[in-house]
């Protein structure tokens, strides 16, 4: 058993043990500061766990699943909120699955694990994304494999085109990771899950991209941890409209800081804050977009294809400008691609040993 496999097992044993402590012991403390203090060692541990891996792919997954999502879910749990809280308590298997996987279980009033006082939808008037078909995911996996093959010829391709491919890479990889997490959760729990994304390349605005299509698992955890509290507190000082804008920008700032942390795990280099500024820029632009929409109130609307090109084009252009430079400077892109090549070779060797040439 190689060192990376041992590290992987060690990390996830610690995660499971920590979540058992959170469910059986920390839950006994009164909600609020006392339970928050009892979970403080878990927050620290989960923040440090990604540093145990040398594989960048495992670092990224552990950072996203544990250092970000699990920590934020436990933060809500400290105050009897979020997906980990229920009265009566949810089962330990469901608690662990919800905490450490990027999933959101569909809730219904008849589900005894989720009493009627829990909100089922953040915005019942918003369009509900559909669950992806196996064919949809298979096509994306095939496109991802094709991208890895194209990287073999990257020295013959213009650097800006490679950067566009990196945008596609992140999108396809996230779709595959989320699908794997959902498949594991369904196997463990046998429950219906909320869609995790909704074809972000079809976005017609920044608000549509960030709020309703891209990585909905992050959106669903940032709303109760950042957006709602900031909007409530600032509403008393700034008024309803400015509270909305403040909460929106604050949410993007927190997202930027969490991405900055993930970039630190990947690069182990001093942060340059470019990725944070990427999210600050998008927060400001999304807020301005909301204000302009309110001002126009249906008087003028862009054609659907034009709005899609503008929204997705802006995300791609700003990603090339601010999101990827830090990754490229530190050689993370090269190392990640090399890891895929090593994995493919290991799979080929395993296939040959088992089935022959």
Secondary structure, DSSP 4 states (H G I P E B T S, - for coil): --HHHHHHHHHHHHHHHHHHHHHHTGGGSPTTHHHHHHHHHHHHHHHHHGGG--SHHHHHHHIIIIIIIIHHHHHHHTTT-STT--SSPPPHHHHHHHHHSS--B---TT-TTS-TTS-S-S-TTSPPPPPPPHHHHHHHHHHHHHHHHHGGGGGGS-HHHHHHHHHHHHHHHHHHHHHHHHHHHHHHH---B--S---GGG-SSHHHIIIIIS-HHHHHHHIIIIIHHHHHHHHHHH-HHHHHHHHHHHHHHHHHHHHHHHHHHHH-S----HHHHHHHHHHHHHHHHHHHHHHHTTS----HHHHHHHHHHHHHHHIIIIISHHHHHTTHHHHHHHHHHHHHHHHHHHHHHHH--
